[in-house]
Amino acid sequence: MLSFDSDGVGIAYSDEGEGEPILLIHGFASNVAANWGDVGWIGALAAAGRRVIALDNRGHGQSEKLYDPSCYGAPSMAEDARRLLDHLGIARADVMGYSMGARLSLAAAMMAPERFPLLILGGIGAKQFETHLRTDAMAQAMETADPESIENPLFRSFRGFADEQGEDRMALAALSRAQDAPFERSTLSALSMPVLVVAGARDELAGDPEQLARAVPDGRAVTLPGCDHFSAIPHVLFKAAVFDFLDGTLE
């Protein structure tokens, strides 16, 4: 992994392949390797002739760990992604995010729409119009010494995933306390680039991807049958939808 300084925060990133750039932004409690490398995304995109850039979000992976909730939130974390493109001298790049990374992708696109020709949003849907689900209960799940004491199955799954990845739970707890407002349909309607929204049919965290896709002028949605929030990431149908979208053949 390489690294750069994002306004005083050390951000780790990878940069592989050649061709048109695509920026990958991972989800909460994950990292570049777990979200994109180990499940084949980076290799597949590079093999398709893309320059694949992926960052460990602040508080994750090999990036700097921060323990104050005010250091997180979508505006700050989306700026890390924009600054990475600046660091690499890239004026425009497609962007694909998953879960929290999809929220950050949307935030980045709304802040600087001229930088992102198209968006791929995985693991989110209609619930982005509701109050964000990373409540204090998620922070408490990260802080507890006994993961078996976590009653909520979703929070218990995220805690187990964080432990599997060796993530810094106290940094994740701080991030969880940085509350972002839900997206407004009227705001998303200003996005003019093509947008693909993909979520599993059993992904209760995301909600219906069709409703989110309808909120942007050039949006389309794909629902992955049988998939939940975690199993959708490596699914062959997810990759098929993304490559069809990148090729301009997804109706």
C-alpha positions, -999 to 999 in steps of 0.1 A, spaced: 0 0 0 10 36 -8 1 66 14 -4 103 12 -13 132 35 -50 143 33 -50 176 51 -31 161 80 -45 126 80 -25 97 66 -44 78 40 -33 45 26 -42 35 -9 -35 11 -38 -30 19 -75 -30 -9 -100 -35 -14 -137 -36 10 -166 -64 28 -185 -94 49 -175 -93 54 -137 -119 40 -113 -119 49 -76 -131 22 -51 -144 32 -17 -150 4 8 -176 0 35 -176 4 73 -153 -19 93 -137 -31 60 -106 -21 40 -91 -23 5 -81 -59 8 -113 -73 23 -138 -53 2 -120 -52 -31 -88 -73 -33 -96 -106 -18 -130 -110 -36 -115 -102 -70 -128 -67 -78 -94 -51 -82 -80 -79 -104 -112 -80 -126 -113 -43 -132 -75 -41 -139 -79 -71 -164 -107 -52 -181 -83 -23 -188 -90 0 -159 -66 18 -136 -79 8 -102 -74 31 -73 -87 21 -38 -82 38 -5 -84 26 31 -109 51 46 -96 71 76 -100 49 107 -97 17 87 -70 -6 74 -36 10 71 -49 46 72 -46 68 103 -68 60 132 -87 89 148 -107 87 180 -127 119 179 -161 116 161 -157 151 147 -128 138 125 -152 116 106 -185 121 87 -192 120 50 -179 155 41 -145 148 56 -142 113 43 -154 122 8 -127 149 8 -101 122 14 -112 105 -19 -111 138 -38 -77 147 -24 -64 113 -34 -73 120 -70 -56 154 -67 -25 137 -53 -24 113 -83 -31 142 -108 -64 126 -119 -90 152 -130 -119 127 -135 -125 91 -124 -155 68 -122 -162 58 -86 -176 27 -70 -185 25 -34 -200 -2 -12 -223 5 18 -207 34 37 -184 37 7 -214 42 -15 -226 70 8 -192 86 5 -193 82 -33 -226 100 -34 -213 128 -11 -182 132 -32 -203 134 -64 -225 161 -49 -195 181 -38 -177 179 -71 -199 164 -98 -175 174 -126 -149 149 -111 -170 118 -115 -183 107 -149 -204 78 -134 -212 63 -100 -217 27 -89 -234 24 -56 -235 -10 -39 -252 -21 -7 -274 9 -4 -310 17 -14 -341 34 -1 -330 35 35 -305 62 25 -336 85 28 -341 75 64 -321 84 95 -287 68 92 -284 35 110 -249 39 125 -263 49 159 -247 48 193 -256 11 195 -231 4 167 -204 23 187 -213 3 218 -210 -29 198 -175 -20 188 -166 -10 223 -179 -40 242 -154 -66 255 -178 -94 249 -192 -96 213 -216 -123 224 -234 -97 245 -245 -78 214 -282 -84 209 -288 -68 175 -277 -94 148 -267 -67 123 -244 -49 148 -231 -83 159 -222 -91 123 -204 -59 119 -185 -65 151 -175 -100 140 -164 -86 106 -143 -59 123 -126 -85 145 -119 -108 115 -102 -79 97 -82 -68 128 -97 -33 126 -93 -7 153 -126 -10 171 -122 23 191 -117 42 158 -148 25 144 -167 35 175 -157 71 170 -168 70 133 -201 55 143 -208 85 165 -203 109 136 -239 112 124 -247 121 88 -281 134 77 -301 112 53 -300 121 16 -327 143 2 -344 132 -31 -344 168 -42 -306 171 -38 -299 138 -56 -320 149 -85 -292 174 -94 -268 146 -103 -266 143 -140 -241 114 -144 -252 78 -149 -257 60 -116 -260 23 -110 -274 11 -76 -270 -26 -66 -282 -43 -35 -291 -78 -24 -327 -88 -22 -322 -98 15 -302 -67 24 -323 -51 51 -296 -24 58 -299 -11 22 -335 -13 13 -349 -12 -22 -322 -1 -47 -349 9 -73 -361 38 -51 -326 53 -48 -320 49 -85 -352 67 -93 -341 97 -73 -314 105 -99 -322 115 -135 -300 87 -151 -302 59 -125 -308 22 -129 -310 -5 -103 -301 -42 -100 -314 -65 -72 -293 -95 -65 -315 -125 -56 -307 -143 -24 -280 -119 -13 -277 -101 20 -255 -71 28 -223 -92 31 -228 -119 5 -235 -94 -23 -200 -80 -25 -183 -110 -42 -213 -122 -61 -209 -129 -98 -241 -111 -106 -228 -80 -90 -197 -81 -111 -218 -88 -142 -240 -58 -136 -210 -35 -130 -192 -45 -161 -224 -42 -182 -228 -7 -168 -192 3 -175 -196 -11 -210 -228 9 -215 -249 -22 -222 -269 -23 -190 -305 -11 -197 
